[in-house]
Each structure stands twice: as structure tokens, then as C-alpha cells.
Amino acid sequence: MACAEDDCDHDWHYDAPRSFRGRMQRGLGYGAYRARLDPTGAQIVNECLRRDYRWDWQVDDRIVYLARLVRDLRLDITPLVEQMRACGPRKPYGEPDPTDDDNQFDVAVGVLTALARTGNGHARDAVRDYVTDGARWLDVTQQIGHEWPDAWWEDLWVIAARRIQPDDAHTVFADSGPWPTWSGRDPCIDAVLDAAKHRIEQLYAGRCTPDLEQLTTGELVAVLGTAAVHRQHKVAVLAQLRRREPAPELLDLADRIEELNLPFLGSALRRLGPMAITSARTWAAQPGHPLAWTGQQILADHGDRTDIPALLTALQQLDAGAGWCGYDTITQGLTRIATASNVSASAVKDQLIGVLRRLLHTSPHSFERASYLSSLLALDPDRTERLLPHCLLDSEPQVRLLAARYTPMTDDAQQWLAGLGQDPLEEDAVREAAGQRIHAATR
């Protein structure tokens, strides 16, 4: 999960999880709380704006967290605008981009777009101006088409008509963002939208194999079990099987997964649920087996108390690895087993609570944090509830939702709930839950 700073090639490391900077990098609520009080708060917020500290840029959330701090600390957004404009055209996937090596473009655009929703006219104008002459104007156009009211971007179709090029059909999503609204207004836009739709249709047609629909499940499994069949055809077969009821016949292929070149078999096997539990125990017990992780997932989903040692081993293996993904699956499974009415496993509960509290405070993969918090509320509600007020300030909306529903009504919690209930940055479910708690408290 971590490396010694003198034993790797990384140019930076997360700060200690209990430090102010480390909490901010991880998007923790206590970091946001302290940022509003600490003299160095503005400096550290700006650091988190210049580098995307999310472990997974695709699923971890920081935008609302950072936008709130920019707003509440009244930080100058000029550096963010400059950061957005400093990035050049988006490079092909996998190609280094020295102007955006820390994903600073997405952070800047995300925060500016969010701030505009709070009524920040400077942010709104900066984003609209970028559509006029910015290098990544299509990315920004599609984002504001999703996040802003129509009236804020509707007139930009004139700019889009002037800037759009035939090659943009490869990146435009014709059925989302502003494009359905702009369809029919300009021949240049329409030509690109038609080409984009045709590209998607061709891609879908290439993946559709009507002949597979005529085969029985047993015949599809037989295709997978034929070594001479091309890998891409097997991918299509697995896709077809996912549209059907789970096929226990797939278990017969598990021992030949490498020979048959079936890298996506694990997800199909996981769908078997309890039908695969015996095989899952075998896979999970063999480190290095190509289905070891699949076996551990199935045990987490459907195992019983006899599987606790295997799941604890899975946690140790995750600790020994270099990533942060997967803890939610294993800890959810252990929590399910440990809280079952017929299971008495106090030692396991204590160990699991320790693991979950460590992950809650140390993992930068914030997407999984709501899972850890939910498990802790089930295993150790009294101590966990004391953490919930600061969780109202967390970067992850699902963490804020849990906190809004269950936080003790301390003075801070009431103040923050009242703010969340009125905040245009907040997601609807969190805003609604916060409003309900405040309403219930004042009746």
C-alpha cells in the first residue's frame, strides 16, 4: 500500500494521514474543518488545487470538497483560471502530457464549474470564455452541458458551430450534454453529431453477434472451452452470457482459465454466487491462482464463518500490495458474517474494527470510505457516531449522506447540516437528508 520514500522512483508521497496536509490530500472532513481555522489553511487548499491528490481520478471525489473551501475561505480563483488555460490539447490515452501530468486541468475546470453554481460570476465567465478559445473546449462544453442550467450555456452553440471540426466526431457524445439541444441549429454541428452517432452504431454493431443469441448456454460455454477460438470472440460470448441467467457450467472452465485465454471469466463466475462457493474456497486458498481474487470476492459475498480466515488472509494480501482497491469488498463480507445473529466472533470484530478505522483515516481511495464507515456503524456504532459530525464535511457524497442521516446533533453538526441543506454545491440526496434532520430537530 505504501513505499519507503528512499526506495522508489515516485516524485511525491501522501503526507502522514494524521497531519493536516495528509487529511486534506485524502479529502477527510477533519481536514476541511481545520482548513477554516488554521493560518496555513489557504496555502494547503491551494496545494490541493494544483495537484489532483485522488488515488483514482475516475471515481474518487474532491471537486465539491475543494470548491466549498475556495468559497468559504474566499480564495482568489485567478490561479485556477490560469491553471485551466495553461493546459494544452488533450493527449491520446497513455501519452505523457507535461502540461497536465497531475490532472490539474480537470481539477481546475471541475472547481470553477462548481463555483459557478454558487453564483460566482467570475468562475462562470471564465469557463464560458474558455469555450470560446480554450484548447480543450469540447471537454468543458460537455461538462457544463451536464452540470449547469440550460440558460447558462444555450447561446454557446454559435461558438460551437464555429469551432467544431469533423474529427471531433471521435470525442463528442451526441446524445448527452448540450448536443441534443443544439441539434438542428447548424449544419457543421449536425454533421459531427451524425458522424458521432454513426461511429457508436458501428462500434455496437461490431460487438453484436446475432448468431450467438441463437446458441444455448451450454453451446456458448463450449465455445469458451475451445482453445482455437479467438480471444475477441470469447469476449463476445462472455458478454452474451452476462445477459442470461448465471451458468454453472462455467465452473468446468475455471481450471483452464489461462490455457483458454479467458481474462474476463472471473466476473462471470462471481455471478454464480452460492453455486460457486465450494470452488471459490479452493481458488482463494491458492495464492497466485488466476481466480484467487474472484474466490475471495465470492466468499465475501456469500461465505460463512468458516471463511473468516480466508477473508482475513485476503486483507493481509491487500496490505502487502501496492494499491488501495478492494478493501471495501472484503470488509463488507467480514462485517456481514461478523454481525450475523448466529455468529459469535468478538475477536474478529475487534480486529475488523481496527482495520476499518485505519482505512477510514489513511486510505486516499476515498470512493471506498463510505463502505468503511457503514461497516463501522454496524460493528461499533457508539464510537463511530462520534466521528460523524466531521464526516459531514467529507469529500465523498456517500459519506456525507451517512453522516447526514446518523450524526449526533452536536452544535457543529446542526450548523453544518443547516449549511448542507441549503448548499447549491451539494447533491440532492445529501441536501434532502440534511434538511430532514434539521426539520426533525426543530419540531
VMD Tcl script that draws the C-alpha trace (Angstrom):
set ca {
  {0.00 0.00 0.00}
  {2.90 2.36 0.60}
  {6.58 2.66 -0.18}
  {9.59 3.99 1.63}
  {10.44 7.42 0.32}
  {14.05 6.38 -0.24}
  {13.16 3.14 -2.02}
  {11.09 4.13 -5.05}
  {11.01 6.37 -8.10}
  {7.95 8.40 -7.10}
  {8.31 12.17 -7.17}
  {5.94 12.66 -4.23}
  {4.15 10.77 -1.45}
  {0.99 11.35 0.55}
  {1.70 13.16 3.79}
  {1.08 11.37 7.08}
  {-2.65 10.63 7.45}
  {-2.91 12.33 10.83}
  {-1.28 15.54 9.59}
  {-3.34 18.48 8.38}
  {-1.89 18.25 4.88}
  {-2.38 14.48 4.78}
  {-6.02 14.81 5.76}
  {-6.60 17.40 3.07}
  {-4.94 15.23 0.43}
  {-7.30 12.40 1.37}
  {-10.40 14.60 1.38}
  {-11.21 13.97 5.03}
  {-13.80 16.05 6.83}
  {-11.47 16.98 9.67}
  {-9.10 18.46 7.12}
  {-11.85 20.72 5.81}
  {-12.78 21.68 9.36}
  {-9.20 22.62 10.21}
  {-8.68 24.48 6.94}
  {-11.24 27.03 8.09}
  {-9.29 27.65 11.31}
  {-5.61 27.08 10.59}
  {-3.46 30.02 9.39}
  {-1.94 27.71 6.75}
  {-5.37 26.58 5.54}
  {-5.42 28.68 2.37}
  {-1.92 27.54 1.42}
  {-2.76 23.84 1.75}
  {-6.06 24.20 -0.10}
  {-4.16 25.82 -2.96}
  {-1.72 22.90 -2.95}
  {-4.65 20.52 -3.33}
  {-5.94 22.58 -6.24}
  {-2.62 22.44 -8.11}
  {-2.28 18.62 -7.93}
  {-5.06 16.05 -8.13}
  {-4.40 14.00 -5.00}
  {-7.16 11.48 -5.65}
  {-5.94 7.89 -5.71}
  {-8.33 7.12 -8.56}
  {-9.13 10.10 -10.76}
  {-12.17 8.30 -12.20}
  {-14.17 7.55 -9.05}
  {-12.75 9.42 -6.05}
  {-14.38 12.78 -5.38}
  {-12.73 16.06 -4.41}
  {-14.44 18.74 -6.51}
  {-17.23 19.79 -4.15}
  {-14.86 19.48 -1.18}
  {-12.37 21.87 -2.75}
  {-14.97 24.22 -4.22}
  {-16.53 24.69 -0.77}
  {-13.17 25.58 0.71}
  {-12.39 28.04 -2.08}
  {-15.76 29.67 -1.48}
  {-15.70 29.64 2.31}
  {-12.09 30.87 2.56}
  {-12.76 33.43 -0.17}
  {-9.71 32.37 -2.14}
  {-8.75 34.14 -5.34}
  {-9.74 31.95 -8.30}
  {-7.41 33.68 -10.77}
  {-4.73 30.96 -10.32}
  {-7.38 28.33 -11.10}
  {-8.32 30.11 -14.31}
  {-4.65 30.32 -15.27}
  {-4.22 26.64 -14.44}
  {-7.11 25.72 -16.71}
  {-5.70 27.76 -19.57}
  {-2.13 26.51 -19.14}
  {-3.04 23.00 -20.29}
  {-2.69 22.21 -23.97}
  {-4.83 19.93 -26.15}
  {-5.64 16.60 -24.55}
  {-3.12 13.93 -25.44}
  {-4.04 10.40 -26.56}
  {-4.53 7.95 -23.72}
  {-1.19 6.82 -22.29}
  {0.84 9.61 -23.86}
  {2.64 11.85 -21.32}
  {1.33 15.39 -21.03}
  {3.74 17.78 -19.29}
  {1.03 20.46 -19.14}
  {-1.36 18.17 -17.27}
  {0.74 15.50 -15.58}
  {-1.05 15.99 -12.24}
  {-4.55 16.14 -13.76}
  {-4.66 19.80 -12.86}
  {-6.93 20.64 -15.79}
  {-9.82 18.50 -14.55}
  {-9.41 19.89 -11.03}
  {-9.48 23.49 -12.25}
  {-12.45 23.01 -14.58}
  {-14.36 20.98 -12.01}
  {-13.92 23.51 -9.22}
  {-14.65 26.52 -11.44}
  {-17.76 24.84 -12.85}
  {-18.94 24.04 -9.34}
  {-18.24 27.54 -8.05}
  {-20.35 28.98 -10.86}
  {-23.32 27.06 -9.41}
  {-22.89 29.02 -6.17}
  {-23.32 32.31 -8.02}
  {-19.64 33.07 -8.60}
  {-19.81 35.21 -11.72}
  {-16.04 35.29 -12.22}
  {-15.93 31.48 -12.38}
  {-18.90 31.30 -14.72}
  {-17.45 33.89 -17.11}
  {-14.03 32.22 -17.08}
  {-15.48 28.86 -18.07}
  {-17.68 30.37 -20.78}
  {-14.70 32.33 -22.13}
  {-12.68 29.14 -22.27}
  {-15.26 27.59 -24.60}
  {-14.58 30.49 -26.95}
  {-10.83 29.96 -27.33}
  {-9.58 27.22 -24.99}
  {-7.69 24.18 -26.26}
  {-9.97 21.63 -24.58}
  {-13.19 23.46 -25.26}
  {-15.12 20.30 -26.14}
  {-14.43 18.74 -22.73}
  {-15.59 21.89 -20.98}
  {-18.65 22.27 -23.21}
  {-19.82 18.76 -22.45}
  {-19.21 19.23 -18.72}
  {-21.18 22.44 -18.36}
  {-23.93 20.90 -20.50}
  {-24.32 18.29 -17.77}
  {-23.88 20.50 -14.71}
  {-25.24 23.95 -15.50}
  {-28.78 25.16 -16.20}
  {-29.51 25.28 -19.94}
  {-29.78 29.05 -19.92}
  {-26.12 29.37 -18.91}
  {-24.74 27.62 -21.99}
  {-27.56 27.55 -24.56}
  {-26.20 30.54 -26.52}
  {-22.74 28.97 -26.86}
  {-23.96 26.96 -29.85}
  {-22.75 29.80 -32.04}
  {-19.22 29.31 -30.70}
  {-19.51 25.54 -31.10}
  {-20.61 25.92 -34.72}
  {-17.53 28.00 -35.45}
  {-15.03 25.76 -33.64}
  {-16.24 22.23 -34.26}
  {-14.25 20.07 -36.70}
  {-15.06 16.77 -38.46}
  {-12.52 14.87 -36.33}
  {-14.45 15.89 -33.20}
  {-16.90 13.11 -34.02}
  {-14.44 10.80 -32.24}
  {-14.86 12.60 -28.91}
  {-18.36 14.15 -28.95}
  {-21.15 12.34 -27.10}
  {-24.02 13.24 -29.38}
  {-26.85 12.17 -27.08}
  {-25.71 13.96 -23.92}
  {-24.60 17.34 -22.66}
  {-25.61 20.32 -24.81}
  {-25.64 18.48 -28.14}
  {-29.29 17.30 -28.23}
  {-30.34 20.90 -27.54}
  {-28.07 22.26 -30.28}
  {-29.01 19.62 -32.85}
  {-30.64 21.13 -35.92}
  {-29.24 24.63 -35.47}
  {-26.14 24.44 -37.62}
  {-25.00 22.13 -40.43}
  {-21.45 21.86 -39.06}
  {-22.70 20.73 -35.65}
  {-25.22 18.36 -37.23}
  {-22.60 16.75 -39.46}
  {-20.36 15.98 -36.48}
  {-23.27 14.69 -34.39}
  {-24.40 12.42 -37.23}
  {-20.86 11.10 -37.63}
  {-20.57 10.54 -33.87}
  {-23.82 8.60 -33.77}
  {-22.72 6.54 -36.77}
  {-19.43 5.73 -35.02}
  {-21.26 4.45 -31.96}
  {-23.67 2.43 -34.11}
  {-20.78 0.83 -35.95}
  {-19.00 0.08 -32.69}
  {-22.13 -1.51 -31.26}
  {-22.76 -3.45 -34.46}
  {-19.22 -4.81 -34.30}
  {-19.85 -6.14 -30.81}
  {-23.27 -7.61 -31.58}
  {-23.17 -11.17 -32.84}
  {-26.74 -12.26 -33.62}
  {-25.55 -15.83 -34.20}
  {-24.59 -16.08 -30.52}
  {-28.13 -15.25 -29.47}
  {-29.29 -18.45 -31.16}
  {-26.92 -20.68 -29.20}
  {-27.88 -22.37 -25.96}
  {-25.97 -21.56 -22.81}
  {-24.25 -24.92 -22.99}
  {-23.15 -24.25 -26.56}
  {-21.77 -20.84 -25.55}
  {-19.76 -22.42 -22.75}
  {-18.46 -24.97 -25.23}
  {-17.20 -22.12 -27.42}
  {-15.32 -20.69 -24.46}
  {-13.78 -24.09 -23.84}
  {-12.34 -24.31 -27.35}
  {-8.71 -23.21 -27.33}
  {-8.68 -22.39 -31.04}
  {-11.42 -19.73 -30.76}
  {-10.05 -16.17 -30.94}
  {-9.97 -14.18 -27.70}
  {-12.18 -11.39 -29.07}
  {-14.87 -13.90 -29.97}
  {-14.71 -15.28 -26.44}
  {-15.21 -11.76 -25.06}
  {-18.40 -11.53 -27.14}
  {-19.52 -14.93 -25.82}
  {-18.98 -13.81 -22.22}
  {-20.97 -10.64 -22.95}
  {-23.81 -12.79 -24.26}
  {-23.69 -14.99 -21.15}
  {-23.95 -11.92 -18.92}
  {-27.35 -11.24 -20.50}
  {-28.60 -14.65 -19.36}
  {-29.14 -16.45 -16.09}
  {-25.88 -17.44 -14.35}
  {-24.36 -20.54 -15.97}
  {-22.88 -23.08 -13.50}
  {-21.31 -24.85 -16.49}
  {-18.67 -22.11 -16.41}
  {-17.16 -23.77 -13.34}
  {-15.88 -26.54 -15.60}
  {-13.63 -23.99 -17.34}
  {-12.10 -22.48 -14.22}
  {-9.08 -24.77 -14.07}
  {-8.29 -23.99 -17.72}
  {-8.61 -20.21 -17.50}
  {-5.02 -19.50 -18.55}
  {-4.91 -22.16 -21.25}
  {-8.15 -20.85 -22.76}
  {-7.19 -17.16 -22.52}
  {-10.28 -16.12 -20.56}
  {-9.26 -12.98 -18.62}
  {-12.87 -11.88 -18.01}
  {-14.14 -15.19 -16.68}
  {-13.91 -14.06 -13.06}
  {-16.79 -11.58 -13.29}
  {-18.99 -14.23 -14.92}
  {-18.14 -16.73 -12.20}
  {-18.90 -14.21 -9.45}
  {-22.45 -14.01 -10.78}
  {-22.91 -17.67 -9.80}
  {-22.97 -16.63 -6.16}
  {-23.57 -19.53 -3.74}
  {-23.31 -22.04 -6.61}
  {-19.59 -21.26 -6.79}
  {-18.84 -21.23 -3.07}
  {-17.03 -24.58 -2.96}
  {-14.82 -23.71 -5.92}
  {-14.27 -20.23 -4.51}
  {-12.80 -21.70 -1.35}
  {-10.34 -23.67 -3.45}
  {-9.30 -20.66 -5.54}
  {-8.97 -18.35 -2.53}
  {-6.70 -20.84 -0.79}
  {-4.15 -20.77 -3.62}
  {-2.10 -17.54 -3.73}
  {-1.26 -16.78 -7.32}
  {-4.20 -18.69 -8.73}
  {-5.73 -16.63 -11.56}
  {-9.11 -16.84 -9.80}
  {-7.85 -16.24 -6.24}
  {-9.34 -12.73 -6.09}
  {-12.60 -13.93 -7.64}
  {-12.76 -16.62 -4.98}
  {-12.20 -14.08 -2.23}
  {-14.94 -11.86 -3.66}
  {-17.40 -14.77 -3.73}
  {-16.53 -15.67 -0.14}
  {-17.08 -12.04 0.87}
  {-20.46 -12.05 -0.87}
  {-21.74 -15.47 0.22}
  {-19.35 -17.14 2.65}
  {-19.97 -18.03 6.28}
  {-17.99 -18.01 9.50}
  {-15.75 -20.82 8.25}
  {-14.49 -18.40 5.60}
  {-13.32 -15.76 8.06}
  {-9.66 -16.94 7.98}
  {-9.62 -16.79 4.17}
  {-11.04 -13.27 4.20}
  {-8.54 -12.13 6.82}
  {-5.82 -13.54 4.58}
  {-7.30 -11.51 1.71}
  {-6.88 -8.37 3.82}
  {-3.25 -9.26 4.53}
  {-2.65 -9.74 0.81}
  {-4.18 -6.35 0.06}
  {-1.93 -4.80 2.71}
  {1.08 -6.40 1.04}
  {0.14 -4.98 -2.35}
  {0.73 -1.56 -3.82}
  {-2.87 -0.40 -4.19}
  {-5.90 0.61 -2.17}
  {-8.73 -1.01 -4.15}
  {-10.75 -3.98 -2.95}
  {-10.81 -3.45 0.80}
  {-14.47 -2.50 0.63}
  {-15.47 -5.88 -0.82}
  {-13.57 -7.90 1.79}
  {-14.51 -5.78 4.80}
  {-18.18 -5.75 3.76}
  {-18.10 -9.54 3.68}
  {-16.43 -9.81 7.06}
  {-18.90 -7.33 8.51}
  {-21.83 -9.33 7.13}
  {-20.51 -12.51 8.71}
  {-19.43 -10.91 11.99}
  {-22.80 -9.25 12.55}
  {-24.88 -12.32 11.72}
  {-27.16 -13.18 14.64}
  {-25.78 -16.71 14.92}
  {-22.14 -15.77 14.84}
  {-20.11 -15.01 17.95}
  {-16.77 -13.66 16.86}
  {-15.77 -10.85 19.20}
  {-12.07 -11.23 18.44}
  {-12.74 -10.98 14.71}
  {-14.97 -7.96 15.27}
  {-12.28 -6.19 17.25}
  {-9.68 -6.93 14.57}
  {-12.02 -5.81 11.80}
  {-12.91 -2.59 13.62}
  {-9.21 -1.80 13.86}
  {-8.72 -2.41 10.14}
  {-11.72 -0.30 9.21}
  {-10.71 2.61 11.41}
  {-7.23 2.52 9.90}
  {-8.63 2.53 6.37}
  {-11.12 5.27 7.19}
  {-8.33 7.61 8.21}
  {-5.45 6.53 5.97}
  {-6.75 5.42 2.58}
  {-6.54 8.04 -0.18}
  {-9.01 5.93 -2.21}
  {-11.93 7.89 -0.85}
  {-14.54 6.16 -3.02}
  {-14.41 3.19 -0.62}
  {-14.69 5.35 2.51}
  {-18.49 5.16 2.73}
  {-18.22 1.37 2.84}
  {-15.78 1.52 5.74}
  {-17.99 3.97 7.60}
  {-21.11 1.87 7.03}
  {-19.36 -1.24 8.34}
  {-18.13 0.63 11.41}
  {-21.64 1.86 12.14}
  {-22.78 -1.78 12.12}
  {-19.89 -3.10 14.23}
  {-19.11 -0.24 16.61}
  {-21.96 2.28 16.48}
  {-21.27 4.16 19.70}
  {-17.68 5.10 18.94}
  {-18.32 5.58 15.24}
  {-21.17 8.03 15.76}
  {-18.70 10.38 17.43}
  {-16.87 10.64 14.09}
  {-19.95 11.57 12.10}
  {-20.10 15.35 12.63}
  {-16.80 15.85 10.81}
  {-17.93 13.36 8.16}
  {-20.49 15.97 7.12}
  {-17.50 17.82 5.61}
  {-16.02 14.78 3.84}
  {-15.16 14.81 0.14}
  {-17.33 11.79 -0.68}
  {-21.08 12.37 -1.09}
  {-21.98 8.92 0.24}
  {-20.01 9.61 3.41}
  {-21.81 12.93 3.81}
  {-25.12 11.13 3.26}
  {-24.43 8.59 6.01}
  {-23.37 11.42 8.32}
  {-26.43 13.49 7.49}
  {-28.68 10.57 8.39}
  {-27.00 9.39 11.57}
  {-24.81 12.11 13.09}
  {-25.47 13.08 16.70}
  {-26.92 16.57 16.79}
  {-23.98 18.42 18.27}
  {-23.78 22.18 17.87}
  {-21.33 21.77 14.97}
  {-23.46 19.09 13.35}
  {-26.57 21.27 13.45}
  {-24.67 24.16 11.91}
  {-23.18 22.01 9.14}
  {-26.46 20.21 8.45}
  {-28.18 23.55 8.04}
  {-25.49 24.58 5.58}
  {-25.69 21.34 3.57}
  {-29.45 21.63 3.37}
  {-29.13 24.96 1.54}
  {-25.89 24.47 -0.38}
  {-26.19 24.55 -4.20}
  {-22.96 22.55 -4.38}
  {-24.47 19.61 -2.53}
  {-26.03 16.53 -4.12}
  {-29.79 16.25 -3.87}
  {-29.85 13.19 -1.60}
  {-27.48 14.77 0.93}
  {-29.32 18.09 0.83}
  {-32.63 16.31 1.43}
  {-31.29 14.19 4.31}
  {-29.74 17.26 5.95}
  {-32.97 19.19 5.61}
  {-34.95 16.35 7.17}
  {-32.64 16.15 10.17}
  {-32.83 19.89 10.76}
  {-36.61 19.82 10.39}
  {-36.92 16.93 12.85}
  {-34.65 18.69 15.35}
  {-36.68 21.90 15.33}
  {-40.16 20.43 15.64}
}
mol new
graphics top color blue
foreach p $ca { graphics top sphere $p radius 0.5 }
foreach p [lrange $ca 0 end-1] q [lrange $ca 1 end] { graphics top cylinder $p $q radius 0.2 }
display resetview
